[in-house]
Amino acid sequence: MDLGIAGKKALVCGASAGLGFACAQALVREGVDVLIVARTPAPLMAAAERLRLAGGGAVWAVAADVTTDAGRARIFEAQQNFDIVVTNAAGPPAGDFRDWDRDTWVRAMDANMLTPIALIKATVDGMMARGFGRIVNITSSAVKSPVDGLGLSTGARTGLTGFVAGLARTTIARGVTLNNLLPGTFDTARLAGNFAAQAARLGITPEQAVAARLAKHPAHRFGLPQELGNTCAYLCSVHAGYINGQNILLDGGSFAGV
């Protein structure tokens, strides 16, 4: 299927690895010119080279902390007008809410709510003026199925979810959609690190921790990053113009709801 977005310009955040990279990869393969962003220069530049070798759209990279005004300024100095924006940030650490002070909450909100809103604010009016735009926020399955200990992530991402739900109804008539992708457990380096930490707490091996999780998973496997990346690319396509204000769960059926 031709997604009809060749030549469009996209911004993909957190794109040096994992789900962000998978989204950038899927868009580049469709002929989209993609600016990828992450904090650490070396992995980011390596990711950009991998994307270029795959062929398709042009690839640029800007090493920047997108949660800061200065970092966002660097992005928009490199490129001002985006047709597609994919927001993505690692979730804050797990813990007990009794231990979180105001500064901890503010950092979580900055990364997982206020930064996506700032990027939307900087791009959505231009998209509407041009008559086409796709904004996709990578959030978390915990928005629908909260997990004890992940209150920082769930709280911030749920705030973003509510904001997007309202804004999306005001933009679609001018060709701009806003949607959220809610990943469950995906086979990424971050997930492997989480299992290693869990195993250390429980006094078991990482392999045992993974096996215990998979035994409870309806699919008996973790998601592949490219599965989310391809879903993201479809949401950004000309064929998805009637999908708007939605929270699309990619968790292999783990969420026990309808």
N, C-alpha and C positions, 0 to 999 in steps of 0.2 A: 504494500500500500504506500503510495506517495503521500506523505503527510502535508505537503504543500507549504513548507516553511523554509525551503532552500533560500539562502540569501538574507534571511532574517538575522537580527543581532540579539544575542542572549548574554545574560550575566548569570553565572552559576557560582554560588558561594560554597565554601568548604569543599572545594573540588579537587584537592590534591590526592584524595583516596576515598575509598568506601562508596557510600551512596551518592555523594556529590559528584565524584568522578564518573560514576555510572550514568548519571543524568547528563553530564557534559558529553560523554562518549556517544550516547544515543542521539543527542542533538547534532553533534559534529557529523555523524554518519548520515544525517538527513540534509547535510549541506548548510547547516546553520553556522554562522560566524560567532564563535563563543569566546567570551572573556571569562577566564577562570580566576578565582580568588581564594587565597588561604593565607594564614599568617606566616608560615615557615617557607623561606624562599627555595631551598634545595629540593624538597619533595614536590613543591608546586611546579618548578621548572621541569623536573623529571616527568611529571604528569602531563605537562603541556607538550613535551616532546613525544610522549606515547600517543597522545591524541593526534598530533600532526602526522605521525607515521601511519596511522590508521586511514588517513585520507578523508576527504569531505570538505567541510567548511574550514575557514581560517580559525586559528587559535591564538589568543593572546593571554598573557598571565600578568597579574598584579599581586605582589605580596603585600598584604595589608590586613590590619585588624578591623574587620568590618563593623565591629561593635563600637568603634570610636568615630567621632566627627572627622578626624584627620584621615583615618583609614578610608572612610566613604568618599572623602574629597579626592583621594588618590585614584579611586575607581572612576569617578566621573570626570577627572582630568584626562584619563585614558580614553573614555568613551562616554558620550552624554546620552544618546538616545538608544534605548533598548526596547525591542519588541517582546522579549521574553525575559522574565526574571525568576530564578529559582533560588529561594532562600533556604539556608541550611546551616545549622550550628550544632555542635555537640552539646548534649544535655549536661546540666550541672551534676555534681556528685550526689550519690544517695546519702541518706542519713536520717537522723531523728530531728523532727521540726523543732524540738525544744532546744536544740543546739544552734539553730540558725538565727543570727542577728539581722538587723535591718540591712547592713551592707551586703550580707550573703544573699538576701532576697533581691536587692537591687541589681547585683551582678547577674543573677538568673534572669530577671526581667529584661535587663539590657540585652543579653545574648539571644533569648528565646521569644521575646515579645516586641520590645521597643526597636531593636535593630531591623527585623522584618518590616515593621510599620514605617520606619524611616526610609527604607529602600522602596517601599510601595509609594510613599509620599513623593519621592524624588522621580518616579518614573510613570506613575499611572496617568497623569494629565497629558503627558506627551503621547502615550499610547492611545488615549481617547481622541486626541487631536488627529492622529494618523489613521484612526479607525480600526486598529488591530492591536491586541495585547494579550499576553498570557502570563499570569503570575501564579507560581506554584510554590507553596511553603511545605517543606519537609518537616513534619512535627513528630508525632509518636502515637502508637496504638494506645498508650496510657491515657490519652485524651478521652478515649471511649471506655477504657477499662483500667482505672487507676491502680497503681501498684504501691503498696505500703513502702515508705522510704524514699519514694521518688516525688515527693511533694513539691520540691523546687521546680522540677521539670514540668510536672503536670499543671501546677498553678500558672506558670508563665505561659505555657503553650495553650492552655485553655483560654487565657485572656486573649491571645492572638486569634484563636478560633472564633471567639465571639465578635471580635473586631472585623475579621474577614467576612463573616456571615452578613453583617450589616452593610459593609462597603460594596460587596459583590453585587448587591441589588441595584446599585446606583451606576454601575459601569457597563453592564452587559449590553445595554441598548446602543452603546457606542463601540461595540466590538471587543470589549476587554473582559476577560473572565478571571476570577480568582478562586483557586481551589487549594485544598490541603491534602498532602499524601501522608498517611499514618502508617509507618512501617512497624511491624512486629520484630521478631528476631531474624536478622539477616547475617549472612556469613561474611563478616567484616573483621578487621583487626581489632576494632573497638569491642566487638562482642567477645572475641577470644580473650581480650584483656579482662573483661568483666567476669568470664568464667574462671580465669586464673585467680582473680581476687576472691571470688566466691569459694573456690576450692581451698585456698589458703585459710579462709575463715573456718571452713568446716573440717579441715584436716583430711581432705581427700585429694585425689588427682584431678587435674583439669578434664581429663578424659571421662572420669566418673561423673563430674558435674555436667558435662555435655550430655552424656548418656541418660542421666536422670531427667534432664529437660526434654530431650527428644522423646522419651518414653511417654511424656504427657502431651506431646504436640500432635494434633490431629494429622498433620502431614508427615510426621516422623522425619522431618528435615527442616533445615533453615532456608530462608529465602536467599536467592541469588541476587547480588546487586544489580545485575543487568535486567532482572525482572522489574525492579522498581524503576530503573533508568528508562526502560522502554515504555512503561506506563506514564512516566513523566513526559516523555517525548510525545506520546499520543495526546495527553492533555494540552500540550502546547500546539497541537496541529490545527489545521483549518477545519478538521472534522469534529472537533470537540467544542465548537462554539456555543453549544446548548447545554454544556456541563458547567455549572457555575455555582459558587458558594457551597461546594460539597466537601465532605471529609471522607476520603477514599481509603479504606482500610486494606492494607496488604499484610496479612498475618497468617496465611495458610489456614484460616478458619479457627484460630485460637479464641477469638472473642465469642463468648457464649451468649450471644444476643441475636436479635433479628434486625 
